[in-house]
Amino acid sequence: MVPGKFYRRAIRIAFGVAAALLLSVAAFELHFNLSSATSVHLLLITVIALKWGLPEASVVSLVSVGCLDYLFTQPLFRFYISDSHDWVALATFESVALVVSRLSTEVSRHAEDAEMHRMRLQRLYELSQKMLYLDFQKPMEAELAELIRATLPARGVALWTAYDLRLSRSGICDIAEEEIRAVFYAESNEDNPVDGVSHRTVRSGTRPIGVLVVQGHAADAASMNAVVSLVAVALERARSFTAQSGAEAARQSEQLRAAVLDALAHAFKSPLTVIQASSSGLLEMNSLAPNERRLVALIDRHATHLSEITTRLLRVAKFDSASLRPKRQAIDLAELVRESVVECGGQAVQPAVQIRLESEPMKAFADRHLLKMALLQLLDNAAKYGAADGSIVIDVHQDHFESRIDIHNDGSFLSPAERSRIFDRFYRAPGAEHRASGSGIGLSVVKHIVEAHHGRVWVASEPSQGTTFFLAIPTGRD
């Protein structure tokens, strides 16, 4: 027992004993009988039990029995009882006093527990209210950790989130980040009442999304679980807000860039048409010297290529898988792949291309023009970002439900973070601008085309094996 608490209890017992003695003397002077004196002492013991608890009431009850024996049972002024009825009366008094003391103590403890529970609920309610006012437009983990530390209260709080691998601390919390990550991967929940340390895995549903560590607190396990649930809700709300804000910003940015592309493409279209018509006219006149004819032919070829790119930009500026309506027809995938490889090889120097067919023929219902555009983009992407001395391997698979085209290139690698964004319009992986020119539009066009066919497109990448793009569409008409 703590020394201060022991002294306080000793003082209370001394005060109770003194009160019992004074009541006994007063009752004797007023000529109370045994029953009346017993009632007065029982009232005293009940008040002490309600006020201070069972230990104090038990000691005072024993003193009261002695006083009643000494002053109110025959023979008087002796600790001796001659009448058996007095024995029964005193035994009953002591039993009632102990039972009343015990019940009073239980009532007091339940009242204290109820008050503590009310206070915990009040703290959790205040915490939930304050979480509603967190600013989700900036990182809020540090502010959230400070709220938890002040609400519990606790010596220190650490909050680690798996979304951005960010660790935030508040107060004195000396746990290392490696320990927190171990808690996350083990998905453990532990409490150490001796040290007042708790760690919890924060979950969204059944999925772990972070870890909360609280040091130097007196909260129970139920309160800690409630706090962790509130933290999970706050983190998910912040993530949803960020995703929604990012989606809205991306939509507005996409609209602006699409408008710019549309304006530029129209601005380029007219002079390119003039250049192409002039070069074609000079070639048709057949009055040029051989060297001049070669130069004009070069101008004409590249003007035609620029015109095709401009036309593609005009089409891309209006591309949207929700409004795109493919004109489906029966096509041979093997033939379409070969045709795309030949056309792509005529535009630029390409690595060696190997086509592997599961079987022939491979019939599918799709928009030939759109699907060819997607294949050309994937082939161009593989050629630009693959190893210079590497190769491109195209595998074509088909079953009753799905037709799939896999395009693999050696040498390139996409990290998991890049893979999740590679199909976003205008996104380019860090460092890509130093390897090949591009606008970040092509793969988003591929995604729109495939989704318009109710298909799917994804990518796999390993540092030692290269990168593979997978394009899959339904085989049948639907």
Number of C-alpha atoms within 10 A of each C-alpha: 5 6 8 9 10 11 11 11 16 13 13 16 20 15 13 22 20 14 15 25 18 13 18 24 14 13 21 16 9 9 12 15 14 18 13 12 22 23 12 16 26 21 13 20 28 25 16 24 26 20 14 18 22 24 16 23 30 21 16 27 27 16 18 30 18 19 24 27 22 18 20 24 22 15 14 13 13 14 14 14 17 10 11 9 11 17 15 11 15 22 13 12 20 19 13 16 26 23 15 21 27 20 17 22 22 16 13 17 14 12 12 12 12 12 12 12 13 12 12 18 14 13 19 20 13 13 20 17 11 12 19 11 8 16 11 17 10 9 13 16 24 17 16 23 24 19 19 25 23 16 17 20 17 22 17 23 31 29 26 25 20 14 10 8 10 14 18 18 22 22 15 15 17 11 15 10 14 9 9 22 17 12 20 23 12 10 16 13 17 13 16 11 14 8 11 16 21 21 23 23 26 30 19 15 9 7 10 16 19 29 28 27 25 29 23 21 19 16 17 13 14 10 17 22 15 13 22 22 17 17 26 23 17 20 23 15 14 20 14 13 14 15 12 12 13 12 12 12 12 15 13 12 14 15 14 12 15 18 15 13 19 19 13 14 20 15 12 14 17 12 13 19 15 12 15 22 15 15 20 16 13 17 17 10 8 10 10 13 9 10 9 13 16 13 13 20 16 13 17 22 15 14 20 17 15 17 20 13 14 21 16 13 19 20 15 18 20 15 16 17 19 9 10 14 12 17 12 16 13 15 16 16 26 22 13 15 22 13 14 20 20 12 12 18 18 10 10 11 10 20 18 13 19 14 16 13 17 13 10 12 12 19 17 21 20 25 18 18 12 20 22 18 17 22 20 22 19 22 25 19 18 25 26 21 17 22 16 13 10 16 19 21 19 23 18 23 18 21 11 8 9 14 21 20 21 20 24 27 27 24 18 19 20 18 12 13 9 14 16 12 14 20 22 17 20 18 16 18 14 9 8 13 12 7 10 11 9 13 11 18 19 22 22 22 24 25 22 24 25 23 18 21 25 13 18 18 20 15 18 16 19 15 12 10 14 18 21 23 19 18 23 21 24 21 20 14 11 10
